[in-house]
């Protein structure tokens, strides 16, 4: 009887669920602000702050899942709401469940891969003696050639994974106001918001924070300061031109902004379509997006400027093209169409003007030397590629590149980088094909989510622009290391969590 009583839903359980849900939001929003401002979360103290916050989010998520799944609390959520029938269901669409379970299994598989590698240690690196201390291990299981680094990688990935699932789950929950409206019934499908309150809050916070971050970086660059946030002079890249804002490496800053500004532009477009030209608040988002889009140019990162230009061209062509076909033959929308086109031209003008005024004089000489700079990196890749042949299946162990690469240097004069400046190749080296394929499959699940029924009613243009930001980061990863920077990876996962809740067909019937 005690066991049965324990699994019976009580009023206290509902209160516990709501408290856990509210605390999740109270943690997620400050993490979004803290992550870039804590010097890009590149220092151990900042990384551990984010890790512990991620563990707390994971604990809160487990509490919510226990109350929902085990005790059977029918929490009002967007993935359980059918706008066609105007009712809530206890079960999601079968395809949604399949994709969610697949992604959850892949998440656990990646964490298990790292954990097994850390436990099945093949070697530890003694940094003081600069020697590897080899140990017996099971070669048919994933293993690590630097156990300490792989353990650090495991704890970091655990926090990131918990944060991803906590954000995805929190965004699918309804606020109290939304719950009261939709539980009243008689809600037409057209009245279901494109972006619910929680998603709007998260997006507004990201956009405002990114714009303030960009302004700080521009002011810091214009003043000639060589201190991050005017506070700290870094040991690596101590000169001001190599930094930008809180980031000691300008390219890392460019990667963060190139991830965020397309999302901001897509958010503006969504509010523009729903609110019309009369609304004023959403036009601040266009200014925020312009500031952030100019930052990769102002940072003087060559890859950042090129990726920003590529995203800018594709985004504007896509918005212009789809708008033309959407409004074709609809004379009543003529003023809206031309007003929106004028705002996009203004966005482009502000972006290019800011980039030219604050950054082009320093960027132009670097662009002339782009071939020489990337040829040097290709030489590093040539030295590192034999590592993929020696450890093809399981790799050298997550997080171990910085120590293992020394064994593949041509001579003592060969540059010994901490990161390879090629995350695609470095991931293959450290995770092997098994881990690398699991990560790609997880990203594929996020991409497929838009085509699966159920979830939040999303805007097609918002989704496309968000994917342009993610795609730009993946392009960055070919010649740099965005996924080795905690704040960039965290933002990448937050955007993925948003996309994993959006669907083009949210009101499909459940079986």
N, C-alpha and C positions, 0 to 999 in steps of 0.2 A: 504493500500500500504506500509506503514512503517513496518508493521509486516512482510509482504512478503519480503521486502528488508532486514530485519534483519536476516531472515533465508536463505538468498541467499549467496552462497559461493563466496567470494571475494579473491583477491590476498592477502589482509591483513590477512585474516583468515589462509591462507596457511603459511604465515610467522609466525603467532602466534603459529600455530601447531608445526612448526619446532623449534621455540624458546623454547616452552614448552618441547618438546622432548629432546632437547639438555640440558636444565636445569635439567631435570629428571636424565639424566646420570651424570651430574655434581654434583648432590646430592647423588646419589646411591653409587658411587665409594668411596667418602670420608667416608660415613657411614659404609662401610665394614671395613675400616681401623680403624675408631674411636671406633667402638663397643667393641672389645676385649681389646684394649689398655687403654680405660677409666676405668681401674680396673674392667673389665668384665661388665661394665654398671650395677653395683650393687648399686651405690649411687644415691640419688634422682636427683642431678644436671645432672648426665650423662644420666639418664633415660629421663629426661625432654628435654635434647638436642636431643635425638633420637626421642622423641615424636613429637617435633616441626618440625623436619626434615621430619618425616612421614606425618604430616599434610600438609606440603608444597608439598610433593610428591602427596598427595591426591588431592590437589587443581590443580596441573599441570595435573594430570590424568583426572580430570573432564573437564578441558579445552580441552584436546585432544579428549576426547569422544564426547564433544559437537560439535567440528568441524567435527569429523569423522561421527558421527551418525546422528546428527541433520542437519548440513549443507551439509552433503554428500561428504566430501572430500575423494577421493579414495586413501588413503595413501598406499604406497607400503610396504607391510608387509608379513612376512613369512607365516602367517596363511591364507593369501589370494592368495598366489602364487602356481600355479600348475606346477611342473617340467615336467609333461607329455605334457601339452599343451603349456608350455612356456608363459603363460599369467597370468594376475592378475584378480581376481574376487572381486566384492564388497561384496560378502557374503561368510561366511565360510561354511564348510561342516555341514549339519544339526545335526549330532551327536556331532560335536565340539561345536556348539552353545548350544545344550541341556546341555552338561556337564559344559560348562562355565557358563550358566545361573543358573544351579543347585548350583554350587559352590558359585556364587555371592549371591544367595538367602540364602544359609547356612551361609555365612559370615555376611550378614545383620541380620539373625536370631540370631546368637550368640551375635552380638553387641546389638540388641534389647533386648535380654534376660538380658544382664548386665545392660543396661540402665533402664529397667523396675525395676530390682532389686534395683538399686540405688535410683530411684524415690519412689518406694513402700517400704519405710524403715520400718522395723519391730523393729529396735532398733539401738541406737548409743552407742558406748562404751566410757565412760569417763575414760581415762587412769589415770588421777590424783587421782580420787576417787576410781578407779578400780571397777566400777559398770556399769551395762547395764541400759540405760534409754530407756525403751520400749515405742513403739508408736503404735497407731492403724494403721492397714494396711489391704490390701485385700489378704487373705490367698490363694485364688485361682489363684493368679498371682505370678510370681517370686518376692521374697523379700529378703532383706538383714538384717542380724543381726548386721552389723557394716557398716552403710551407708558411712562413710568417706573412708573406705578401698575399698568398692565397686566402689565408684566414681573414686578413683585412678586407680583401675583395668580397668574401662571403658576407661579412657583417654589413658592408656597404650595399651590396646587392639585395640583401634581406630587407634593409630599410627602404630601398627604392621600390622593391616589389610590393611591400606592405603599403607604401604611399600610393602607388598606382591603383591598387584594388580599393583602397579606402576612398580615394578621390572618385573613382568610377562609381562606387556604391553610393556615396554621399550625393553625387549629382543626380542620380536617379530617384532620390527621395523627394517628396513634396514638402513644401513649407506648410505651416499651419493654415495660412490664408488660402493657399491652393487646395489643400485638403478639404476645407469647408466648402469651397466653390464646387469642386468636382464630386464630392459625396452628396451634394444636393440633387444631382442628376439633371436631366434635360439640358445638357451642354452640347451644343452643335459642334461638329468636327472642325469647322472653320474657326471656332473660338479658342481652340487649343493653341497655346502660344508656341511660336517657333523655338524660342529659347526661354525655358522656365526661369524662375527667380534665382535659384541657386547658381545656375550656369551664367546668368547675366551678372550676378554679383562677382563671381570668380573672374569673368572676362573684364569687367570694369576695373577690378583691382589690378589684374595683370597689365592692362593697357596704361592705366595711370602710373603704376609703378615703373613700367618700362619707359614711359615718356620722361618722368623725373630722373630716372637713371641716365637716359640719353642726354638730358639737359646738363646734368652734373658732368658727364664725360666731355661734352662740348666746351663747357666753361673751363674745366681742368685743362683741356688741350689748348684752348685759346690763351690761358694764363701762362702756359709754358711750365707748369708745375710738374715735377717728377715724382710726386708723392701720391700714392693711391688714395683717393678721396681726400686729398690734401693732408693726409695723416701719416702714412707709412711709406718709407722708401724701400722698395723690394730689393732683395739681393739679386734675383734674376731679372734681367731687363730693367736696370736702374734708370735708364734714360727715359724721359717723358714720351718721346715719339714712339717707343715700343709698347707703351701702355695705353689703356683707355678706360677711364672711369675707375671702377674698383678692380679691374682685371690687369694683372701684371703683363699679360700677353695680349696684344691688340686683336689678334685673330680670334681669341676666345670670346672677346666682347662682340666682335662682328658676328660670330656664330649665334650668340644669344639673341641679338637683335634681329638677325635674319630668320630666326625661328618665330619671333613674336610679332613682328610688324605685319606679315600677311594675315595672321589671325585677327589682329586689330582691324585691318582693312575689311576682312570678311564680316566681322562683327558690325562695323559701321554700315556695310551694305545691307545686312539683314535688318537692322533697325531702320535704315532709310526706306526699305521696301515696305515695312510694316507701319512706320510712323509718318512717311511722306516728307515733303520738303519743309513743312511748317515746324516740325520738331527742331529744337535748337541743341539740346544736350548731346545728341549723337554726333553732331558735327565736330565736337571736340575730339572725337575718336579719329577723325580724318587728320587733324593736326597732330595728334599723338603718333599716328602711323607714319606721317611724313617725317617727324623728328627721328623716329626709330629707323626708318628706311634710309635716312641720310647718314646715320651713325657708322655703318660699315665703310662708307666712303671717307668720312672724317677720321675714322680710326687709322686710315692709311694701310689697312690690310688688303693686299692685292686680291687674294681669294675672296675675301668678304665683299669687296666692291664688285667683283665679277659676278658672284652669286646673287648679290642684291640687284644688279642690273638685269640678270636673267630672270629672276622672280618678278621684277617690276614689269618687264616686257610681257611675260606670259600672263601675269595677273590682269594687266590693263587690256590686253588683246582678248582675254577670255571674258572679262566683264563687258567690254564694248560689244563683242560679238554676240554674246547671249542676250544682252539688252536689246540689240537691234532686232533679233528674231522674236524676242518676247513681246516687243511693242509694235511689231510690224502690223499695219492695218488697224491700229487702235489710236485713232486721232485724239481721243479724249485724254490719252496719257502723254501727249506731246510735250506739255510744259514740264512734266515730271522727268521725261526722258532727257530733254535738253538741260534741265537743271542739274540732274545727276551727272551728265557728261561734263558740264562746267565745273562741278565740284571735283571730278576726277582729274581734269586738266589742272585745276588749282593744286590738288595734291601732288601731281607730278612736278609742277613748277616749284612749289615749296621744297620738295625733296631735293631736286637737282640744284636749286639755289643754295640751300644750306650745305650740301655736299661740296659744291664748287667753292663757296666762299671760305669755308672753314677747313677743307681738306685737300682740294685738288693740287695746290702748289707743292704739298709734301708727297702726295700720292703719285703724281705724274712721273717724277724721276724713278720711283720704285717700279712702276709699270714698265718702264723701258728696260729694266733688268730682270723681268719676270722669268725669262728663259733660263738665265744663269742660276737664279735661286731655286727653281724647281728641278733643274738638272742635278744640283747637289743632293736634293732629296731622293732622286731616282737612284743615285749611287748608294744611299742608305738602304733602299729597298732591295737592291741587288745583293747586298751583304746579308740581308735578313731573310730572303726567300728560301735559302737552304734549310732554315728552321722548320718551314712547313713540310719539307720532304722528310726530315728526320723524325718529326712528331706529327704525322698526318691525321691520326684519328682523334686523339685526346688532347693534343697540343702540349705545351710545356707547363701548363697550369695557369689559371686566371690570375692576372696581375703580375706575372713573372717576367715580362719582357725586359724590364729595366735591368735586371740582374743577369739573365741568361744571354742577352745579346753580346755581352763581352766575350763569350766563347766563340763568336763568329766574326770578330773583328779581324780585318786583314793584317793589321799591325797596331802597335800602341798609339800610333798617330791617327788612326781611324776614329772619327767622332763617335762617342758613346752616348746616345740619347736616352733620356728617361722614357720618352714616348717616341714611337716610330714616325709620327706625322703621317700616318696612314692607318686609320682605325680598321678599315676592311682587312688589310693584311695582318695587322697586329692581333685582331680577334681570331683570325685563322691560326695564327701562331700559338696563341695562348689557350684558346678553347678547342682547337682542332676542328675537324669537319663535323663531329657530333654536336659539340656545343654551338658552333657557328650556325649549323642548320636549324637547331632548336630556336635560336634567337630570330632567325629570318622567318621561321614558321609563325612565331608569336607576332611579329610585325605584320605578316600576311593576314592573320586573324583580325587584327585591327582594321586592315583595309577592307576585308570582306563584310565587316559589321554593317556598313551603310546599306548593303543590299539585302540584309536579313530583316524580316518584319519585327515590329515591336520596339519600344524604347521611346526616346524623345523625338518629337517632330523637328527635323533639322532642315536647314536651308542648304540647297545643293551648292550654291556659290560659296557659302561659308565653309563647307566641307572641302571643296576643291582648293580654296585659298589656304586652308589649314594644311592640306596635303602638300601644297607648294612649299610651305615653310618647312615641313618635315623632309621633303625631297631635297630642298636646299641644304639642310643639315647633313643629309646622306652624301651629297656632292662634296661638301666640306670635308667629310670623313675620308675621302679619297686622298687628300693631300694634307690633312691635319688630324687633330685628336679631340674633336668635340665631345666624344663619349667618354673620354677620360676626365672630363671636368664635371664635377658633381652638379653644379647649378644648371649646366646645359642639358645634361642627361635628365635631371629632374623636370625641367621645363618640357623636354621632349616627351617624357612619360605623362605629364599632366595633359598635354595636348592629345596624346593617344587615348588617355582616359576619357576626355571629352568626346572624341570621335567614336569611342566604343559604346557610347550611350545614344548616339544619333542614328536615325534610320529614315530612309525616304518613304517608308510605308509603316508608320507607327501604329496605325489603327487596325492592322490586319487581325482577323479573327484567330483565336487560340483554339487549339484542339485538345 
